[in-house]
Amino acid sequence: MLGGAYASEHSASIKQSIATDTNWPHQKPITVIVPYTPGGATDTVTRIVMNELSKRLGQRIIIDNRPGANATIGTAQLARSPADGYHFATVIAAHAVNPHLYQLPYNEESFAPVTQLAELPMFLFVSKALPVDNVAELVDYGKKHHLNFASSGTGSSAHMIALHFANINQLEMTHIPYRGSAPIISDLLAGRVDMVFDPILVPMPYVKEGRLKVLALSAKSKWPDEPSIPLMTELGYQHFDLSSWVALISPKHTPDAIIERMTEEIAAILKDDQVQQKFTQAGFIPKASSATAMAQLIAKDSQRYKQIIDKNRIQLE
């Protein structure tokens, strides 16, 4: 017992010394793990923010891409990293799904959320071959004909949101998982798949050309450049504000003072007009939050996704 008490006190002492260390962040470069491939959406957003943060902190920031296993490889690496204020990772909404699908070497108590970076609205795109022009018509059609829907994989935001849509409308739909947006759009254009909840960036040009239809979006607010696209909540779907997001997290016990400094700096960065423009071009809405608010969002989404997973008995194949 004495040993445990000493270890606890010693850990607290170390934490306090780091928090008051005026050398942070100048002792060594900061590493930010991105558990996805270089050039992807999460990687792009991370690099936009970290490029500016590096300037503000006067310290080099290394982006360490660790893709694999629906982001759990990179996230596990962060859980093993020291809580010294020099190790962080960016995660997306799948972070709230993974504990309900995988046997993981970590849990949410392994991390200290820092801030939200962005919201990623999910738009409902449908094949031009479907004789529907709005969500009500889609639901009516789906009650008379079997629909299939695409996603970027089991457990992805697109998968969870489409299942939620099917559940509340009592539709029987077949899930067709893909690897990436390109093959999804190809099959959606060809009419081999009926619908998908997807970010705006890749499919929207085909809507402009009249080759796809967009019926709604799942988010808390409208997309600035497309205000005519209705929110699911505006169509009578209460609490249908599921969207993906990007957040920055750190190992558990990272000093509060460092987390607060990171939160403040990132909030300032996300207010910059050029940064906001870059986010919009990538399909994201910049959105900062407190560490507490980010923890609450993760917990809320985790509960909602668990309900969807349990109701539909989703398992990894």
BALOBA-1460 file (C-alpha; in Angstrom, 3 decimals):
// residues 317
<rec num="1" residu="m" x="0.000" y="0.000" z="0.000"/>
<rec num="2" residu="l" x="2.827" y="2.374" z="0.865"/>
<rec num="3" residu="g" x="4.431" y="1.657" z="-2.485"/>
<rec num="4" residu="g" x="1.178" y="2.417" z="-4.304"/>
<rec num="5" residu="a" x="0.704" y="5.657" z="-2.381"/>
<rec num="6" residu="y" x="4.264" y="6.694" z="-3.128"/>
<rec num="7" residu="a" x="3.838" y="5.918" z="-6.831"/>
<rec num="8" residu="s" x="0.656" y="7.990" z="-6.920"/>
<rec num="9" residu="e" x="2.294" y="10.926" z="-5.148"/>
<rec num="10" residu="h" x="5.407" y="10.619" z="-7.314"/>
<rec num="11" residu="s" x="3.270" y="10.644" z="-10.474"/>
<rec num="12" residu="a" x="1.400" y="13.715" z="-9.254"/>
<rec num="13" residu="s" x="4.733" y="15.408" z="-8.486"/>
<rec num="14" residu="i" x="6.033" y="14.704" z="-11.970"/>
<rec num="15" residu="k" x="2.795" y="15.963" z="-13.488"/>
<rec num="16" residu="q" x="3.003" y="19.206" z="-11.519"/>
<rec num="17" residu="s" x="6.658" y="19.756" z="-12.413"/>
<rec num="18" residu="i" x="5.889" y="19.361" z="-16.115"/>
<rec num="19" residu="a" x="2.903" y="21.664" z="-15.851"/>
<rec num="20" residu="t" x="5.049" y="24.407" z="-14.363"/>
<rec num="21" residu="d" x="8.079" y="23.760" z="-16.574"/>
<rec num="22" residu="t" x="8.661" y="26.965" z="-18.506"/>
<rec num="23" residu="n" x="10.737" y="25.036" z="-21.055"/>
<rec num="24" residu="w" x="7.625" y="23.497" z="-22.639"/>
<rec num="25" residu="p" x="7.299" y="23.255" z="-25.595"/>
<rec num="26" residu="h" x="10.980" y="23.860" z="-26.338"/>
<rec num="27" residu="q" x="12.583" y="20.690" z="-24.985"/>
<rec num="28" residu="k" x="11.947" y="18.602" z="-28.115"/>
<rec num="29" residu="p" x="9.651" y="18.399" z="-31.152"/>
<rec num="30" residu="i" x="5.974" y="17.636" z="-30.586"/>
<rec num="31" residu="t" x="4.680" y="14.457" z="-32.248"/>
<rec num="32" residu="v" x="1.112" y="14.203" z="-33.511"/>
<rec num="33" residu="i" x="0.006" y="10.724" z="-34.553"/>
<rec num="34" residu="v" x="-2.452" y="10.573" z="-37.436"/>
<rec num="35" residu="p" x="-3.901" y="7.034" z="-37.509"/>
<rec num="36" residu="y" x="-4.675" y="7.352" z="-41.219"/>
<rec num="37" residu="t" x="-2.715" y="7.483" z="-44.460"/>
<rec num="38" residu="p" x="-0.938" y="10.642" z="-45.654"/>
<rec num="39" residu="g" x="-3.035" y="12.827" z="-47.935"/>
<rec num="40" residu="g" x="-6.398" y="11.713" z="-46.541"/>
<rec num="41" residu="a" x="-8.980" y="14.064" z="-45.050"/>
<rec num="42" residu="t" x="-7.890" y="13.630" z="-41.429"/>
<rec num="43" residu="d" x="-4.243" y="14.009" z="-42.363"/>
<rec num="44" residu="t" x="-5.009" y="17.169" z="-44.366"/>
<rec num="45" residu="v" x="-6.883" y="18.857" z="-41.515"/>
<rec num="46" residu="t" x="-4.186" y="17.868" z="-39.030"/>
<rec num="47" residu="r" x="-1.420" y="19.331" z="-41.160"/>
<rec num="48" residu="i" x="-3.304" y="22.596" z="-41.705"/>
<rec num="49" residu="v" x="-3.665" y="23.115" z="-37.958"/>
<rec num="50" residu="m" x="-0.251" y="21.837" z="-36.927"/>
<rec num="51" residu="n" x="1.558" y="23.968" z="-39.483"/>
<rec num="52" residu="e" x="0.071" y="27.060" z="-37.860"/>
<rec num="53" residu="l" x="0.514" y="25.725" z="-34.330"/>
<rec num="54" residu="s" x="4.200" y="25.117" z="-34.972"/>
<rec num="55" residu="k" x="4.603" y="28.800" z="-35.824"/>
<rec num="56" residu="r" x="2.711" y="29.939" z="-32.740"/>
<rec num="57" residu="l" x="4.624" y="27.673" z="-30.348"/>
<rec num="58" residu="g" x="7.994" y="28.137" z="-31.992"/>
<rec num="59" residu="q" x="8.515" y="24.379" z="-32.043"/>
<rec num="60" residu="r" x="8.695" y="21.757" z="-34.764"/>
<rec num="61" residu="i" x="5.704" y="19.418" z="-34.943"/>
<rec num="62" residu="i" x="6.180" y="15.971" z="-36.458"/>
<rec num="63" residu="i" x="3.215" y="14.263" z="-38.130"/>
<rec num="64" residu="d" x="3.475" y="10.509" z="-37.604"/>
<rec num="65" residu="n" x="1.078" y="8.581" z="-39.865"/>
<rec num="66" residu="r" x="0.159" y="5.215" z="-38.338"/>
<rec num="67" residu="p" x="-2.745" y="3.815" z="-40.382"/>
<rec num="68" residu="g" x="-4.434" y="0.471" z="-39.906"/>
<rec num="69" residu="a" x="-7.254" y="-1.434" z="-38.164"/>
<rec num="70" residu="n" x="-9.737" y="1.435" z="-38.392"/>
<rec num="71" residu="a" x="-7.290" y="3.815" z="-36.661"/>
<rec num="72" residu="t" x="-6.741" y="1.592" z="-33.628"/>
<rec num="73" residu="i" x="-3.033" y="1.001" z="-34.349"/>
<rec num="74" residu="g" x="-2.125" y="4.668" z="-34.176"/>
<rec num="75" residu="t" x="-4.434" y="5.294" z="-31.240"/>
<rec num="76" residu="a" x="-2.866" y="2.418" z="-29.315"/>
<rec num="77" residu="q" x="0.546" y="3.968" z="-29.973"/>
<rec num="78" residu="l" x="-0.624" y="7.196" z="-28.329"/>
<rec num="79" residu="a" x="-1.914" y="5.269" z="-25.301"/>
<rec num="80" residu="r" x="1.628" y="3.911" z="-24.830"/>
<rec num="81" residu="s" x="3.256" y="7.336" z="-25.207"/>
<rec num="82" residu="p" x="4.488" y="9.409" z="-22.273"/>
<rec num="83" residu="a" x="2.132" y="12.052" z="-20.918"/>
<rec num="84" residu="d" x="4.746" y="14.769" z="-21.177"/>
<rec num="85" residu="g" x="2.968" y="17.252" z="-23.408"/>
<rec num="86" residu="y" x="4.920" y="16.203" z="-26.499"/>
<rec num="87" residu="h" x="2.617" y="13.434" z="-27.735"/>
<rec num="88" residu="f" x="-0.842" y="13.838" z="-29.276"/>
<rec num="89" residu="a" x="-3.067" y="12.214" z="-31.894"/>
<rec num="90" residu="t" x="-5.952" y="13.225" z="-34.090"/>
<rec num="91" residu="v" x="-8.989" y="10.956" z="-34.122"/>
<rec num="92" residu="i" x="-12.368" y="11.009" z="-35.826"/>
<rec num="93" residu="a" x="-15.836" y="9.784" z="-34.838"/>
<rec num="94" residu="a" x="-14.723" y="6.176" z="-35.417"/>
<rec num="95" residu="h" x="-12.834" y="6.630" z="-32.138"/>
<rec num="96" residu="a" x="-16.234" y="6.473" z="-30.388"/>
<rec num="97" residu="v" x="-17.263" y="3.388" z="-32.388"/>
<rec num="98" residu="n" x="-14.138" y="1.221" z="-32.127"/>
<rec num="99" residu="p" x="-14.486" y="0.191" z="-28.446"/>
<rec num="100" residu="h" x="-17.774" y="-1.500" z="-29.341"/>
<rec num="101" residu="l" x="-16.313" y="-3.477" z="-32.254"/>
<rec num="102" residu="y" x="-12.715" y="-4.293" z="-31.322"/>
<rec num="103" residu="q" x="-10.881" y="-5.869" z="-28.429"/>
<rec num="104" residu="l" x="-8.581" y="-2.925" z="-27.715"/>
<rec num="105" residu="p" x="-5.452" y="-2.532" z="-25.580"/>
<rec num="106" residu="y" x="-6.824" y="0.819" z="-24.380"/>
<rec num="107" residu="n" x="-10.071" y="2.476" z="-23.367"/>
<rec num="108" residu="e" x="-11.315" y="6.046" z="-23.161"/>
<rec num="109" residu="e" x="-9.717" y="6.388" z="-19.725"/>
<rec num="110" residu="s" x="-6.349" y="6.004" z="-21.480"/>
<rec num="111" residu="f" x="-6.675" y="9.494" z="-22.978"/>
<rec num="112" residu="a" x="-7.175" y="13.130" z="-22.133"/>
<rec num="113" residu="p" x="-9.172" y="14.947" z="-24.831"/>
<rec num="114" residu="v" x="-7.737" y="18.308" z="-25.847"/>
<rec num="115" residu="t" x="-10.121" y="19.948" z="-28.313"/>
<rec num="116" residu="q" x="-12.323" y="19.381" z="-31.302"/>
<rec num="117" residu="l" x="-10.746" y="20.552" z="-34.552"/>
<rec num="118" residu="a" x="-13.570" y="20.174" z="-37.033"/>
<rec num="119" residu="e" x="-17.005" y="18.861" z="-37.829"/>
<rec num="120" residu="l" x="-17.490" y="16.738" z="-40.946"/>
<rec num="121" residu="p" x="-21.131" y="16.906" z="-42.091"/>
<rec num="122" residu="m" x="-22.473" y="13.780" z="-43.782"/>
<rec num="123" residu="f" x="-24.712" y="14.328" z="-46.826"/>
<rec num="124" residu="l" x="-27.291" y="11.872" z="-48.110"/>
<rec num="125" residu="f" x="-26.482" y="11.189" z="-51.765"/>
<rec num="126" residu="v" x="-28.607" y="8.879" z="-53.900"/>
<rec num="127" residu="s" x="-28.318" y="7.370" z="-57.347"/>
<rec num="128" residu="k" x="-29.922" y="9.315" z="-60.159"/>
<rec num="129" residu="a" x="-31.654" y="6.048" z="-61.111"/>
<rec num="130" residu="l" x="-33.850" y="6.213" z="-58.003"/>
<rec num="131" residu="p" x="-37.208" y="7.895" z="-58.747"/>
<rec num="132" residu="v" x="-36.993" y="10.113" z="-55.641"/>
<rec num="133" residu="d" x="-36.278" y="13.786" z="-55.112"/>
<rec num="134" residu="n" x="-36.498" y="14.118" z="-51.325"/>
<rec num="135" residu="v" x="-36.132" y="12.084" z="-48.144"/>
<rec num="136" residu="a" x="-39.859" y="11.386" z="-47.773"/>
<rec num="137" residu="e" x="-39.965" y="9.910" z="-51.266"/>
<rec num="138" residu="l" x="-36.838" y="7.859" z="-50.535"/>
<rec num="139" residu="v" x="-38.428" y="6.367" z="-47.426"/>
<rec num="140" residu="d" x="-41.642" y="5.587" z="-49.295"/>
<rec num="141" residu="y" x="-39.659" y="3.967" z="-52.101"/>
<rec num="142" residu="g" x="-37.602" y="2.001" z="-49.578"/>
<rec num="143" residu="k" x="-40.731" y="0.518" z="-48.022"/>
<rec num="144" residu="k" x="-41.732" y="-0.897" z="-51.410"/>
<rec num="145" residu="h" x="-38.312" y="-1.777" z="-52.844"/>
<rec num="146" residu="h" x="-35.175" y="-3.152" z="-51.227"/>
<rec num="147" residu="l" x="-32.427" y="-0.545" z="-50.935"/>
<rec num="148" residu="n" x="-28.709" y="-0.974" z="-50.479"/>
<rec num="149" residu="f" x="-26.301" y="1.576" z="-49.081"/>
<rec num="150" residu="a" x="-22.569" y="2.093" z="-49.296"/>
<rec num="151" residu="s" x="-20.038" y="2.993" z="-46.647"/>
<rec num="152" residu="s" x="-16.278" y="3.216" z="-46.305"/>
<rec num="153" residu="g" x="-16.303" y="0.190" z="-44.019"/>
<rec num="154" residu="t" x="-17.938" y="-1.528" z="-41.061"/>
<rec num="155" residu="g" x="-18.065" y="0.852" z="-38.126"/>
<rec num="156" residu="s" x="-17.511" y="3.977" z="-40.206"/>
<rec num="157" residu="s" x="-19.660" y="7.058" z="-39.668"/>
<rec num="158" residu="a" x="-21.366" y="6.411" z="-43.011"/>
<rec num="159" residu="h" x="-22.267" y="2.902" z="-41.860"/>
<rec num="160" residu="m" x="-23.611" y="4.023" z="-38.467"/>
<rec num="161" residu="i" x="-25.653" y="6.938" z="-39.854"/>
<rec num="162" residu="a" x="-27.226" y="4.855" z="-42.618"/>
<rec num="163" residu="l" x="-28.182" y="2.169" z="-40.098"/>
<rec num="164" residu="h" x="-29.734" y="4.837" z="-37.891"/>
<rec num="165" residu="f" x="-31.683" y="6.107" z="-40.893"/>
<rec num="166" residu="a" x="-32.891" y="2.574" z="-41.695"/>
<rec num="167" residu="n" x="-33.867" y="1.868" z="-38.086"/>
<rec num="168" residu="i" x="-35.960" y="4.949" z="-37.485"/>
<rec num="169" residu="n" x="-37.749" y="4.502" z="-40.822"/>
<rec num="170" residu="q" x="-38.132" y="0.742" z="-40.345"/>
<rec num="171" residu="l" x="-36.381" y="-0.029" z="-43.621"/>
<rec num="172" residu="e" x="-34.584" y="-3.244" z="-44.503"/>
<rec num="173" residu="m" x="-31.397" y="-2.218" z="-46.298"/>
<rec num="174" residu="t" x="-28.260" y="-4.066" z="-47.323"/>
<rec num="175" residu="h" x="-24.872" y="-2.672" z="-46.318"/>
<rec num="176" residu="i" x="-22.146" y="-2.716" z="-48.982"/>
<rec num="177" residu="p" x="-18.747" y="-1.760" z="-47.503"/>
<rec num="178" residu="y" x="-16.054" y="-0.227" z="-49.708"/>
<rec num="179" residu="r" x="-12.490" y="0.902" z="-49.300"/>
<rec num="180" residu="g" x="-12.543" y="4.620" z="-49.928"/>
<rec num="181" residu="s" x="-14.846" y="7.112" z="-51.629"/>
<rec num="182" residu="a" x="-13.748" y="6.580" z="-55.248"/>
<rec num="183" residu="p" x="-15.300" y="3.095" z="-55.726"/>
<rec num="184" residu="i" x="-18.423" y="4.203" z="-53.835"/>
<rec num="185" residu="i" x="-19.011" y="7.105" z="-56.180"/>
<rec num="186" residu="s" x="-18.284" y="4.935" z="-59.216"/>
<rec num="187" residu="d" x="-20.957" y="2.418" z="-58.216"/>
<rec num="188" residu="l" x="-23.382" y="5.154" z="-57.140"/>
<rec num="189" residu="l" x="-23.054" y="6.769" z="-60.565"/>
<rec num="190" residu="a" x="-23.598" y="3.404" z="-62.245"/>
<rec num="191" residu="g" x="-26.669" y="2.670" z="-60.124"/>
<rec num="192" residu="r" x="-25.086" y="-0.424" z="-58.554"/>
<rec num="193" residu="v" x="-25.590" y="1.105" z="-55.111"/>
<rec num="194" residu="d" x="-28.595" y="3.209" z="-54.111"/>
<rec num="195" residu="m" x="-27.385" y="5.658" z="-51.471"/>
<rec num="196" residu="v" x="-24.602" y="6.778" z="-49.194"/>
<rec num="197" residu="f" x="-24.038" y="9.207" z="-46.347"/>
<rec num="198" residu="d" x="-20.774" y="10.841" z="-47.376"/>
<rec num="199" residu="p" x="-18.847" y="14.108" z="-46.950"/>
<rec num="200" residu="i" x="-19.569" y="16.719" z="-49.598"/>
<rec num="201" residu="l" x="-16.182" y="17.010" z="-51.263"/>
<rec num="202" residu="v" x="-16.112" y="14.107" z="-53.746"/>
<rec num="203" residu="p" x="-19.805" y="13.540" z="-54.659"/>
<rec num="204" residu="m" x="-21.009" y="17.159" z="-54.908"/>
<rec num="205" residu="p" x="-19.482" y="17.927" z="-58.339"/>
<rec num="206" residu="y" x="-21.528" y="15.041" z="-59.761"/>
<rec num="207" residu="v" x="-24.669" y="16.585" z="-58.255"/>
<rec num="208" residu="k" x="-23.819" y="19.820" z="-60.056"/>
<rec num="209" residu="e" x="-23.547" y="17.838" z="-63.292"/>
<rec num="210" residu="g" x="-26.937" y="16.212" z="-62.686"/>
<rec num="211" residu="r" x="-25.442" y="12.742" z="-62.307"/>
<rec num="212" residu="l" x="-26.264" y="12.298" z="-58.596"/>
<rec num="213" residu="k" x="-28.873" y="13.649" z="-56.201"/>
<rec num="214" residu="v" x="-28.335" y="15.094" z="-52.724"/>
<rec num="215" residu="l" x="-31.357" y="14.981" z="-50.424"/>
<rec num="216" residu="a" x="-30.226" y="16.161" z="-46.980"/>
<rec num="217" residu="l" x="-27.363" y="16.392" z="-44.532"/>
<rec num="218" residu="s" x="-26.818" y="15.094" z="-41.050"/>
<rec num="219" residu="a" x="-25.306" y="17.921" z="-39.022"/>
<rec num="220" residu="k" x="-26.187" y="20.604" z="-36.486"/>
<rec num="221" residu="s" x="-25.970" y="23.439" z="-39.012"/>
<rec num="222" residu="k" x="-26.251" y="23.908" z="-42.769"/>
<rec num="223" residu="w" x="-23.368" y="23.810" z="-45.180"/>
<rec num="224" residu="p" x="-22.516" y="27.473" z="-45.903"/>
<rec num="225" residu="d" x="-22.125" y="27.041" z="-49.672"/>
<rec num="226" residu="e" x="-25.283" y="24.919" z="-50.078"/>
<rec num="227" residu="p" x="-27.986" y="26.430" z="-47.829"/>
<rec num="228" residu="s" x="-30.808" y="24.868" z="-49.863"/>
<rec num="229" residu="i" x="-29.851" y="21.352" z="-48.730"/>
<rec num="230" residu="p" x="-32.107" y="20.611" z="-45.729"/>
<rec num="231" residu="l" x="-30.912" y="19.284" z="-42.391"/>
<rec num="232" residu="m" x="-32.332" y="15.937" z="-41.347"/>
<rec num="233" residu="t" x="-33.579" y="17.690" z="-38.207"/>
<rec num="234" residu="e" x="-35.506" y="20.160" z="-40.385"/>
<rec num="235" residu="l" x="-37.281" y="17.226" z="-42.012"/>
<rec num="236" residu="g" x="-38.711" y="16.033" z="-38.724"/>
<rec num="237" residu="y" x="-35.931" y="13.654" z="-37.692"/>
<rec num="238" residu="q" x="-35.290" y="14.679" z="-34.100"/>
<rec num="239" residu="h" x="-31.759" y="14.134" z="-32.802"/>
<rec num="240" residu="f" x="-30.562" y="13.163" z="-36.306"/>
<rec num="241" residu="d" x="-27.500" y="15.377" z="-36.024"/>
<rec num="242" residu="l" x="-24.916" y="12.624" z="-36.303"/>
<rec num="243" residu="s" x="-21.821" y="13.771" z="-38.138"/>
<rec num="244" residu="s" x="-18.184" y="12.871" z="-38.104"/>
<rec num="245" residu="w" x="-15.587" y="15.041" z="-36.419"/>
<rec num="246" residu="v" x="-11.859" y="15.440" z="-35.943"/>
<rec num="247" residu="a" x="-10.394" y="15.889" z="-32.478"/>
<rec num="248" residu="l" x="-7.019" y="16.154" z="-30.801"/>
<rec num="249" residu="i" x="-6.346" y="13.844" z="-27.858"/>
<rec num="250" residu="s" x="-3.369" y="13.203" z="-25.593"/>
<rec num="251" residu="p" x="-2.278" y="10.443" z="-23.195"/>
<rec num="252" residu="k" x="-3.966" y="10.337" z="-19.808"/>
<rec num="253" residu="h" x="-2.243" y="12.537" z="-17.191"/>
<rec num="254" residu="t" x="-0.954" y="15.051" z="-19.736"/>
<rec num="255" residu="p" x="-0.644" y="18.219" z="-17.624"/>
<rec num="256" residu="d" x="-3.767" y="20.371" z="-17.576"/>
<rec num="257" residu="a" x="-1.727" y="23.514" z="-18.186"/>
<rec num="258" residu="i" x="-0.389" y="22.104" z="-21.450"/>
<rec num="259" residu="i" x="-3.817" y="20.926" z="-22.586"/>
<rec num="260" residu="e" x="-5.244" y="24.373" z="-21.841"/>
<rec num="261" residu="r" x="-2.447" y="26.064" z="-23.792"/>
<rec num="262" residu="m" x="-2.985" y="23.757" z="-26.769"/>
<rec num="263" residu="t" x="-6.730" y="24.378" z="-26.640"/>
<rec num="264" residu="e" x="-6.294" y="28.156" z="-26.604"/>
<rec num="265" residu="e" x="-3.775" y="28.184" z="-29.446"/>
<rec num="266" residu="i" x="-5.881" y="25.916" z="-31.662"/>
<rec num="267" residu="a" x="-9.029" y="27.946" z="-30.991"/>
<rec num="268" residu="a" x="-7.190" y="31.038" z="-32.232"/>
<rec num="269" residu="i" x="-5.908" y="29.186" z="-35.307"/>
<rec num="270" residu="l" x="-9.404" y="28.025" z="-36.274"/>
<rec num="271" residu="k" x="-10.634" y="31.629" z="-36.320"/>
<rec num="272" residu="d" x="-8.169" y="32.533" z="-39.078"/>
<rec num="273" residu="d" x="-9.885" y="33.247" z="-42.404"/>
<rec num="274" residu="q" x="-7.318" y="31.375" z="-44.486"/>
<rec num="275" residu="v" x="-7.509" y="28.321" z="-42.234"/>
<rec num="276" residu="q" x="-11.302" y="28.371" z="-42.433"/>
<rec num="277" residu="q" x="-11.126" y="28.551" z="-46.221"/>
<rec num="278" residu="k" x="-8.770" y="25.556" z="-46.340"/>
<rec num="279" residu="f" x="-11.116" y="23.586" z="-44.100"/>
<rec num="280" residu="t" x="-14.112" y="24.366" z="-46.280"/>
<rec num="281" residu="q" x="-12.195" y="23.309" z="-49.380"/>
<rec num="282" residu="a" x="-11.505" y="19.981" z="-47.663"/>
<rec num="283" residu="g" x="-15.179" y="19.515" z="-46.717"/>
<rec num="284" residu="f" x="-14.844" y="20.378" z="-43.033"/>
<rec num="285" residu="i" x="-16.282" y="23.025" z="-40.728"/>
<rec num="286" residu="p" x="-13.649" y="24.349" z="-38.285"/>
<rec num="287" residu="k" x="-14.846" y="23.922" z="-34.734"/>
<rec num="288" residu="a" x="-12.884" y="24.312" z="-31.518"/>
<rec num="289" residu="s" x="-14.036" y="23.186" z="-28.087"/>
<rec num="290" residu="s" x="-12.879" y="22.889" z="-24.526"/>
<rec num="291" residu="a" x="-11.344" y="19.615" z="-23.363"/>
<rec num="292" residu="t" x="-14.435" y="18.999" z="-21.244"/>
<rec num="293" residu="a" x="-16.804" y="19.554" z="-24.175"/>
<rec num="294" residu="m" x="-14.749" y="17.192" z="-26.348"/>
<rec num="295" residu="a" x="-14.885" y="14.488" z="-23.682"/>
<rec num="296" residu="q" x="-18.656" y="14.931" z="-23.498"/>
<rec num="297" residu="l" x="-19.007" y="14.617" z="-27.287"/>
<rec num="298" residu="i" x="-16.979" y="11.410" z="-27.341"/>
<rec num="299" residu="a" x="-19.088" y="9.943" z="-24.531"/>
<rec num="300" residu="k" x="-22.360" y="10.995" z="-26.176"/>
<rec num="301" residu="d" x="-21.444" y="9.556" z="-29.562"/>
<rec num="302" residu="s" x="-20.088" y="6.384" z="-27.966"/>
<rec num="303" residu="q" x="-23.446" y="5.778" z="-26.324"/>
<rec num="304" residu="r" x="-25.406" y="6.508" z="-29.506"/>
<rec num="305" residu="y" x="-23.190" y="4.304" z="-31.669"/>
<rec num="306" residu="k" x="-23.308" y="1.474" z="-29.137"/>
<rec num="307" residu="q" x="-27.103" y="1.510" z="-29.339"/>
<rec num="308" residu="i" x="-26.952" y="1.307" z="-33.145"/>
<rec num="309" residu="i" x="-24.367" y="-1.502" z="-33.056"/>
<rec num="310" residu="d" x="-26.316" y="-3.513" z="-30.478"/>
<rec num="311" residu="k" x="-29.668" y="-3.022" z="-32.220"/>
<rec num="312" residu="n" x="-28.262" y="-4.212" z="-35.549"/>
<rec num="313" residu="r" x="-25.943" y="-6.861" z="-34.056"/>
<rec num="314" residu="i" x="-22.968" y="-5.499" z="-35.953"/>
<rec num="315" residu="q" x="-19.779" y="-7.529" z="-35.803"/>
<rec num="316" residu="l" x="-16.524" y="-7.310" z="-37.698"/>
<rec num="317" residu="e" x="-16.263" y="-9.981" z="-40.367"/>
